[in-house]
Amino acid sequence: MILIFRKTNIIRTQIDYFCGMISIPHKAKQFLVLLIKLLIVGGAFYFIYNQLANNDKLDWQKFITLFRKNQSVLGIGFILLLSVLNRYFEILKWQNLAKVIHEISLDEATKQVLAALTAGIFTPNGVGEYAGKALFYPKSEAKQVVFLNLICNGIQMILTVIFGLFGLLYFNAKYEVITTRTVAILFGGFVLLFIVLFSLKKIKIKGYSIEKLLHKINEIPKAVHRKNILLGVLRYLVFSHQYYVLFLAFDVDLPYFTLIATIAVVYFLASSLPTFQFLDFAVKGSVAIYFFGILGVNEWIVVFISTLMWFLNVVLPVVIGAYYVLNFKSSPKI
């Protein structure tokens, strides 16, 4: 979080200094902004195409055969609805948190979330999303926007860890991927890390500390936190069950709890690895292949489902977000 704050301020300071020193003409500024927009959108589409066209693990012939066999307008509509709900709950989360600064409409929240998603597609773990949202607000509110976005993403990560750990315990109880002793050591390590962090909560690093962070979190009204958690849980349930429905569509016949637990494990472990949005499906796919391989699920099915999840929940929102990026106008107060 400290690095994000610093990077946002450094970028803004450099832009202000550059523009102030060189006095770029208004038309030149407009052209530069347009060029940056086109580079972001063009780069996003290039990487999307490259990942879909050059992935030798995607057997399109098998997919088409299975699709023709199981095609259902109702089924396709339901899967698309889950994608809409997934992003809708994320938009509601941001609208809920943004009102700490000032109320924004659902349309404005949609614009900010999707444009930021597109802008952050090339950055590790979507860090560019923080700066993307901050650009919609005056410079004086940039730090608060970054902090609120951290809360927005943070609760989703915490839920992913909680569900993932329960999923891992359930999966390991059935298939014993790791020994009970290793599980105990890992659990003890987490507890020890938690204790150490809170025992050092008053220690400051460049003006920031855990105690100060907790204080800032507590300044946000409890009603906002409760709604944020509820929306986070709903979003998690939506995308995990979208994954589940896709496995059913690909004729994978496994017990409900086994599939859901494995999905939770895959999201937990994949989310723990540093990656880029445009490589998200590759990372999740690699982790998924290992765990679903233990269940006897064919590798090409796992790869295709991971790719479809990426396409439905990243690519489609990025395509819509590209429109907002191209029509972006920075806050006049910045």
C-alpha positions in Angstrom: 0.0 0.0 0.0 2.8 2.4 0.8 4.4 1.8 -2.6 1.1 2.4 -4.3 0.7 5.7 -2.5 4.2 6.8 -3.4 4.0 5.7 -7.1 0.7 7.5 -7.6 2.1 10.8 -6.2 5.3 10.4 -8.1 3.5 9.9 -11.4 1.2 12.8 -10.9 4.1 15.1 -9.8 6.1 14.1 -12.9 3.2 14.8 -15.2 2.5 18.2 -13.6 6.2 19.1 -13.8 6.6 18.0 -17.4 3.5 19.9 -18.5 4.5 23.0 -16.5 8.1 23.1 -17.8 7.5 22.3 -21.5 4.1 24.1 -21.8 2.6 21.6 -24.3 0.1 23.3 -26.6 -3.5 22.3 -26.0 -3.9 20.4 -29.3 -0.6 18.6 -28.7 -1.9 17.5 -25.2 -5.1 16.3 -26.8 -3.1 14.2 -29.3 -0.9 12.8 -26.6 -3.8 11.8 -24.4 -5.5 10.2 -27.5 -2.3 8.3 -28.3 -2.0 7.0 -24.7 -5.6 5.8 -24.8 -5.1 4.0 -28.2 -1.9 2.4 -26.9 -3.8 1.1 -23.8 -6.8 -0.2 -25.8 -4.6 -1.5 -28.7 -2.2 -3.3 -26.3 -5.1 -4.9 -24.4 -6.7 -6.3 -27.5 -3.3 -7.5 -28.9 -2.6 -9.5 -25.7 -6.1 -10.9 -25.6 -5.8 -12.1 -29.2 -2.3 -13.4 -28.7 -3.3 -15.5 -25.7 -6.3 -17.0 -27.5 -4.7 -17.6 -30.9 -1.3 -18.9 -29.8 -2.2 -21.3 -26.9 -1.4 -24.7 -28.3 -3.2 -26.4 -25.3 -6.6 -25.2 -26.6 -8.1 -27.9 -28.7 -10.8 -25.9 -30.5 -12.1 -29.0 -32.5 -12.9 -30.8 -29.2 -14.6 -27.7 -27.9 -16.8 -27.2 -30.9 -17.8 -30.9 -30.9 -18.8 -30.8 -27.2 -20.5 -27.4 -27.7 -22.7 -28.7 -30.5 -23.5 -31.7 -28.3 -24.5 -29.7 -25.2 -25.5 -26.4 -26.7 -28.3 -24.7 -24.8 -29.5 -21.1 -25.2 -30.7 -21.2 -21.6 -27.3 -22.6 -20.4 -25.3 -20.0 -22.3 -27.6 -17.3 -21.0 -27.1 -18.4 -17.4 -23.3 -18.5 -17.7 -23.3 -15.0 -19.2 -25.7 -13.8 -16.4 -23.2 -15.1 -13.8 -20.4 -13.0 -15.6 -22.7 -9.9 -15.4 -23.4 -10.5 -11.8 -19.8 -11.1 -11.0 -18.8 -7.6 -12.3 -22.0 -6.0 -11.1 -21.3 -7.0 -7.5 -17.7 -5.5 -7.9 -19.3 -2.3 -9.2 -21.7 -2.2 -6.3 -18.7 -2.7 -3.9 -16.9 0.3 -5.4 -20.0 2.5 -5.4 -20.5 1.6 -1.7 -16.9 2.5 -0.8 -16.7 5.6 -3.0 -19.5 7.2 -1.0 -16.9 7.7 1.8 -15.6 10.4 -0.5 -18.8 11.4 -2.2 -21.9 9.6 -3.6 -21.5 8.4 -7.2 -24.1 6.9 -9.5 -24.2 3.3 -10.7 -23.3 4.5 -14.2 -20.2 6.4 -12.8 -19.1 3.4 -10.7 -19.4 1.2 -13.8 -17.3 3.6 -15.8 -14.6 3.8 -13.1 -14.4 0.0 -12.5 -14.3 -1.1 -16.1 -11.9 1.7 -17.3 -9.6 0.9 -14.4 -9.7 -2.8 -15.2 -8.6 -2.1 -18.8 -5.9 0.3 -17.6 -4.5 -2.3 -15.2 -4.5 -5.3 -17.5 -0.7 -5.0 -18.1 0.3 -4.5 -14.4 1.2 -7.1 -11.8 -1.9 -8.2 -9.8 -3.8 -5.3 -11.4 -1.9 -2.6 -9.5 -2.6 -0.2 -12.4 -6.2 -0.4 -11.5 -5.5 1.8 -8.4 -4.0 4.6 -10.5 -6.8 4.1 -13.1 -9.6 4.9 -10.5 -7.6 7.7 -9.0 -7.5 9.6 -12.3 -11.3 10.0 -12.1 -10.9 12.1 -8.9 -9.1 15.4 -8.0 -5.5 15.1 -7.0 -6.3 15.9 -3.3 -8.5 12.7 -3.1 -6.0 10.4 -4.9 -4.6 8.8 -1.7 -8.1 8.2 -0.3 -9.2 6.6 -3.6 -6.2 4.2 -3.6 -6.9 3.3 0.0 -10.6 2.6 -0.7 -9.6 0.5 -3.7 -7.2 -1.4 -1.4 -10.2 -2.1 1.0 -12.3 -3.1 -2.0 -9.8 -5.7 -3.3 -8.6 -6.6 0.2 -11.9 -8.1 1.3 -12.0 -10.2 -1.8 -8.5 -11.5 -1.1 -9.4 -12.3 2.5 -12.5 -14.2 1.4 -10.5 -16.1 -1.2 -8.0 -17.1 1.5 -10.7 -18.1 4.0 -12.7 -20.2 1.5 -9.4 -21.5 0.0 -8.1 -22.8 3.3 -11.3 -24.6 4.1 -11.3 -26.0 0.6 -7.7 -27.1 0.9 -8.4 -28.9 4.3 -11.4 -30.6 2.7 -9.5 -31.6 -0.5 -6.4 -32.8 1.6 -8.6 -34.8 3.9 -9.8 -36.8 0.8 -6.7 -37.0 -1.3 -3.8 -36.2 1.1 -1.8 -34.0 -1.2 0.3 -32.8 1.8 0.8 -34.6 5.1 -1.1 -33.7 8.3 2.2 -32.5 9.8 2.8 -30.1 6.9 -0.7 -28.7 7.3 0.0 -28.2 11.1 3.3 -26.4 10.3 1.7 -24.1 7.7 -1.2 -23.3 10.1 1.3 -22.6 12.9 3.3 -20.4 10.5 0.2 -18.3 9.7 -0.7 -17.9 13.3 2.9 -16.9 14.2 3.0 -14.4 11.3 -0.3 -12.9 12.5 1.1 -12.6 16.1 4.3 -11.0 14.9 2.6 -8.4 12.7 0.3 -7.3 15.5 3.0 -7.2 18.1 4.9 -4.8 15.7 1.8 -2.8 14.7 3.2 0.5 16.2 6.5 0.3 14.2 6.4 2.8 11.4 7.9 2.4 7.9 8.2 5.8 6.2 5.3 7.1 8.3 3.0 4.1 7.9 2.2 1.4 10.4 -0.3 -1.4 10.9 -1.8 0.6 13.8 -2.3 3.6 11.5 -3.8 1.4 8.8 -6.3 -0.2 11.3 -7.2 3.3 12.5 -8.0 4.4 8.9 -10.0 1.3 8.3 -12.0 2.0 11.5 -12.8 5.5 10.3 -14.9 4.0 7.5 -18.5 3.5 8.8 -19.3 0.0 9.9 -22.4 -0.1 7.6 -20.0 0.4 4.6 -17.8 -2.5 5.8 -20.7 -4.8 6.3 -22.1 -4.1 2.8 -18.6 -4.5 1.4 -18.2 -8.0 3.0 -21.7 -9.1 1.9 -21.1 -8.0 -1.7 -17.7 -9.7 -1.6 -19.2 -13.0 -0.4 -21.9 -12.8 -3.2 -19.2 -12.1 -5.8 -17.2 -15.1 -4.6 -20.2 -17.4 -4.7 -21.1 -16.2 -8.2 -17.7 -16.8 -9.9 -17.0 -20.0 -8.0 -20.3 -21.4 -9.1 -19.8 -20.2 -12.6 -16.7 -22.3 -12.6 -18.8 -25.2 -11.3 -21.5 -24.8 -13.9 -18.9 -24.9 -16.7 -17.5 -28.2 -15.4 -21.0 -29.6 -15.5 -21.4 -28.3 -19.1 -18.2 -30.2 -20.0 -19.7 -33.4 -18.6 -17.5 -33.5 -15.5 -19.4 -35.7 -13.1 -17.9 -35.2 -9.6 -19.6 -34.6 -6.2 -20.6 -30.9 -5.5 -18.4 -30.4 -2.5 -15.3 -32.0 -4.1 -15.6 -29.6 -7.1 -16.3 -26.5 -5.1 -13.5 -27.3 -2.7 -11.1 -27.8 -5.6 -12.2 -24.5 -7.2 -11.6 -22.7 -3.9 -8.1 -24.2 -3.7 -7.3 -23.2 -7.2 -8.4 -19.6 -6.7 -6.6 -19.4 -3.4 -3.3 -20.6 -4.6 -3.5 -18.8 -8.0 -4.3 -15.5 -6.3 -1.3 -15.9 -4.1 1.0 -15.8 -7.1 2.1 -12.4 -8.6 0.8 -12.2 -12.1 -0.7 -10.0 -14.8 -4.4 -9.7 -15.7 -3.8 -10.8 -19.2 -1.9 -14.0 -17.9 -4.5 -14.7 -15.3 -6.1 -17.7 -17.1 -2.6 -19.2 -17.7 -1.7 -19.0 -14.0 -5.1 -20.3 -12.8 -5.0 -22.9 -15.6 -1.6 -24.3 -14.5 -2.7 -24.6 -10.8 -6.1 -26.1 -11.9 -4.5 -28.7 -14.1 -2.6 -30.1 -11.1 -5.5 -30.3 -8.7 -8.2 -31.3 -11.2 -5.7 -33.8 -12.6 -5.8 -35.6 -9.2 -9.6 -35.9 -9.7 -9.0 -37.4 -13.1 -10.4 -34.5 -15.1 -9.0 -34.3 -18.6 -6.3 -31.6 -19.0 -7.9 -30.0 -22.1 -11.2 -29.5 -20.3 -9.4 -27.8 -17.4 -7.5 -25.5 -19.8 -10.7 -24.6 -21.7 -12.7 -23.8 -18.6 -9.9 -21.6 -17.2 -9.7 -19.8 -20.6 -13.5 -19.4 -20.7 -13.5 -18.0 -17.1 -10.8 -15.5 -18.1 -12.6 -14.6 -21.3 -16.0 -14.1 -19.6 -14.8 -12.2 -16.5 -11.7 -10.3 -17.8 -11.8 -10.0 -21.6 -15.5 -9.0 -21.9 -15.3 -6.3 -19.2 -12.0 -5.1 -20.7 -13.7 -4.7 -24.1 -16.4 -2.6 -22.5 -13.8 -0.8 -20.4 -12.0 0.1 -23.6 -14.9 2.4 -24.6 -14.7 4.2 -21.3 -10.9 4.6 -21.6 -11.3 6.1 -25.1 -13.9 8.5 -23.8 -12.0 9.3 -20.6 -11.8 12.9 -19.4 -9.8 13.6 -16.3 -11.3 15.5 -13.4 -11.0 19.3 -14.0 -9.9 19.7 -10.4 -6.8 17.6 -10.9 
